[in-house]
Amino acid sequence: MIFSFRSFQPGDQPAVKELILAGLVEHWGFLDQTLNTDLNDIQASYQGATFLVACVDNEIVGCGALVPRNPDTAEIVRMSVAARFRRMGLGTQILNHLLRVARESGYQQVNLETTAKWEDAFAFYLRNGFQVTHYQDDDVFFKRLLTKCTK
C-alpha cells in the first residue's frame, strides 16, 4: 500500500478529528466529551507545530503532530492510524517523518506520552528507540535522544 503524506489543511478538520476520536473510542470503549478540546480547531491548537496527515486515495488514514516545547525538545502528540490500516508500517512512517522534522529543526530530544495500558502503543514506541522516563497515574512518558542531522 502506498501512503502519501502532507501537512494538515483546514479542510482536513472533520476527518482528522473523527480519525483520532475513533481510535480513542476503540481503545477506551467510550468518549469523554469534556476531553480532547484541542481537536475542535486543530489549526489553531497546533499553530507552530508540524501536523502531518497520511492519505490513501485522498482519504485521511493517519496523523501525528510534532509540537515544539523548548529550543531543544519537541513532543509527538496525536499519533493515530485508522484501524484497517494498522500493521502496514504506516505508524512507523508517520513517526519517522516527525523524527526527521525534529532533527532538521535542531531538536535534541523528542518526548511523548501514552497510557500504560495501551500495550500496542507502549511496545511500538519501545521498538522505535524511545525509552521510558517515568510513569504518572496511568500514563507512561517516553523520550528519544536524536542524533544531529547532517545535510
HELIX and SHEET records of a PDB file:
HELIX    1   1 PRO A   10  ASP A   12  5                                   3    
HELIX    2   2 GLN A   13  TRP A   28  1                                  16    
HELIX    3   3 THR A   37  ASN A   40  5                                   4    
HELIX    4   4 ILE A   42  SER A   45  1                                   4    
HELIX    5   5 ALA A   83  PHE A   85  5                                   3    
HELIX    6   6 LEU A   90  GLU A  104  1                                  15    
HELIX    7   7 GLU A  119  ARG A  127  1                                   9    
SHEET    1   A 7 SER A   4  SER A   7  0                                        
SHEET    2   A 7 THR A  50  VAL A  56 -1                                        
SHEET    3   A 7 GLU A  59  ASN A  70 -1                                        
SHEET    4   A 7 THR A  73  VAL A  81 -1                                        
SHEET    5   A 7 GLN A 109  THR A 115  1                                        
SHEET    6   A 7 ASP A 139  LEU A 145 -1                                        
SHEET    7   A 7 GLN A 131  GLN A 136 -1                                        
END                                                                             
